[in-house]
Amino acid sequence: MAKGMAYHHRSARAEQCVHHQAHTGGGCLDTGIMTAASVLDLVTAYPSLRVKGVLQKVVGISERALKGRVSRNPGATLSTEQSLRARQLAEILDKATQVMGARNGAEAWMGRRAIGLDGRVPLDVLTLPDGFSMLRDHLIRLEYGVYI
């Protein structure tokens, strides 16, 4: 079976983990549980997550708490819920980077009001209950040139 075909037959969770590993250099276990270190890598790659306590609001853990866990146990993992949210966050950040053309473009976009989000800032939208799906849909519309 071709390499591309094998990739398409993976579960959605496995695809997210593989994608996150490629994006941050690792940290997603076979169970879909993420390591605290991998989320710290995400924060290092996207410093805007430090603004307004976004990481705490979105994933449910602060950068300080993550650092404490890693210092006590380098292999420390997040809870199932935190891992799910962190994977969703990584997916949104990756899609924004893809659509905006570069990580710095995605960072800038995450901090600016967007007409397609009713004038809201994407970082603020992340904290809403349906924020991940709103941002995913908006990024897909941007990718295809639909600005409603």
N, C-alpha and C positions, 0 to 999 in steps of 0.2 A: 504494500500500500504506500502511496506517495506520502511524503512528509506533510504536505498541505492537507491531504485527506485525513490523516490521522488527527491533525489539529481540529478539524471540523467535527470529528466524532467524540470529542471530549465533552464532558458536562459543562454547563455554563459556569459552575463554581471553579472547575479546573481551569477553564479558559481565563477567568478573572485572576486566579492565582498565578498562572503562567505569565499573563500579561503584567501583573504587578511585579513578579520576579524580574522580568526583563526591564521594567521601568525603574525599579529601585535597587536592583542587585540582589534581591532575595527577600526572604522573610515570611512567605506564606506556606504553611505546612500542608501536607496532603489532605488534612481534614478541613481546610479552608480557614483554620485559625491562624491569625497573623501574629508575628512577634512584635514586641514593643519596639525593638530596634528598627524594624522595617518602617514603622510609622514615624519614628524619628528621622529616618532617611527621607521620607516624604516631606516632612516639615523643613528639612534642610533644603530640599529641592524646590519647595514652594513656600518661601518665608511669609507670604500673605496669610498663611494659616495661623500665624501668631497674632494677627490683628483681631481685636475685639473678642478674644477668647474663642475664635471659631473652632479650633480643634476640640476644645472642651465641649462646646455646644453640639458639634456634629458627631464626634466619635464617642464622647462621654468620658474623656480622660484628658488631663492637661499635659502639656509638654514636660512640666516639672515632674509630674507623677510617672510619666514614661521614663524619664532619665533615672529616677530613683529605682524603678523596677529593673532597668538594664544594669545599673551599677551593682545591684544585689544579685542579679541573675541574668547574664547576657542572653540567655535563651528564653527569657520570660515571654509569656504569650498574653494576648488580650482575651477577653471573654468572647463567646460566640457572637453576641450582639455587637460588641465593639468591633470585632473583626469584619462583620458584615458591613457596618457603616464605613470602616476604613477602606474596605475594598471598593465600595461605591464611590467614596471620595477619590480614590486613586483613579477610578474609571473616568470620573468627571474631569479631573485635572488632565488626564491623558488626552481625552477627547478635546478639551479646550486647547491644549498644546497643538494637537493635530489641526484643528480648525483655524487657529490663529497663526499657525506656521512656526512658532517657536515658544519655548517656555516663558521667555520674558514677555511675549505678546499675551500669553495666557494669564500670566501674573497681572499684567495691566488690565486686561479685560475683567478679571475676577474682582477688581476694585472699582470699576466704573459702572454707573447706572446704564441699564440696557432698556431700550424702548420696548423690545419684545418681551421683557419681564415686567411690564407696567412701570418702568422707571426705577425698578429695584436694582440693587447691587448684587451680583451673583454670590458673593461671599455671604450676604445676608439671606439670600434665598436658600442657601445650603442648610440653614438652621430651621427652616420650615418643615413640617411633617412630610410634605410631598415635594420637598426641595430638590431631591436627586432627580426625580422624574421630570420636574419642570426644567431643570438645567439640561438634562439629557435631550429632551424634546427641543429646547431652544437651540442647542448646539447643532442638532441635526438639521433644523431649519436654516441656520446660518450656513452650514456646510453646503446645502443645496440652493442657497440664495433666496430663501423664502423669509421675509422679514415682517411677519405679522405680529 
